[in-house]
């Protein structure tokens, strides 16, 4: 492979994952010839774990972060996926969503919040490795310091206990009574047949999370799933003075080589103050649907948000500047 081809592949890898250029070059250089830049999980258990993780990320990461969901970049491999978090704040929020805990429910019966059976299998100076009991499937979290991970975990456990619950992940290499009951009753989402058939979509989105800040320019991204995981909705809020870059994001998501098996099935233009702009993407086999909802919202810049909003603006500005430079660049024909 020529140096130019390697450079182009590294750039594409960085677009899809959000990875820094140097890391992208290292990853691409280490890939076997003809290997996909964004591999799918080799094992179904890994795919299901990632699909559930994406669900909890959408459910828990609803604060303002510099990067969507507080994740600076991802590094997917066939065996696992690494999420590089932007800050201690995003770590606090993500751990609260992923680590399993027994929580009292309004129905009078306790429930498991988070990924049932998930445990901290290993620790390093800059992260932790999460694995589900009895499975090889795993997720790595990196970025903040070891101290930040310990502090976030301790604070979460203390809060759960204060609320009358149980920090299930602290049980070690065994199931808690409530976790086992939750599993035996097939309560985790991954047991639903509809979810299992559509799990490739949330897993694929997690592995291409960089597109939401390297190609798209939202101020804030939130979302949810419906129909037992058959439909996934991403809500992309944009400031009034930025572009939307709808076509660019759709093109990247549906790219035949690096994207997902999705087809554009419809869209509705944005009408400010009246309705959302909608883009509908659907798989050819009809197992899963992705809806992108666009809106323009100028959030109030409170004093405690000023620094974060400035960082978000800089992130958006970098993408728009690069896009403008590429648009002015003359095309080269072979």
Secondary structure, 3 states (H helix, E strand, C coil): CCHHHHHHHHHHHHHHHCCCHHHHHHHHHHCCCCCCCCCCCCCHHHHHHHHHHHHHHHHHCCCCCCCHHHEEEEEECCCCEEEEECCHHHHHHHHHHHCCEEECCCCCCCEEECCCCEEEEEEECCEEEEEECCCCCEEEEECCCHHHHHHHHHHHHHHHHHCCCECHHHHCCCCCHHHHHHHHCCCCHHHCHHHHHHHHHHHHHHHCCCHHHHCCCCCEEEEEEECCCCEEEEEEEECCCCCCCHHHHHHHHCCCCCCCCCEEEEEECCECCCECEEEEEECCCCCCEEEEEEEECCCCCCHHHHHHHHHHHHHHHHHHHHHHHHHHCCCCCC
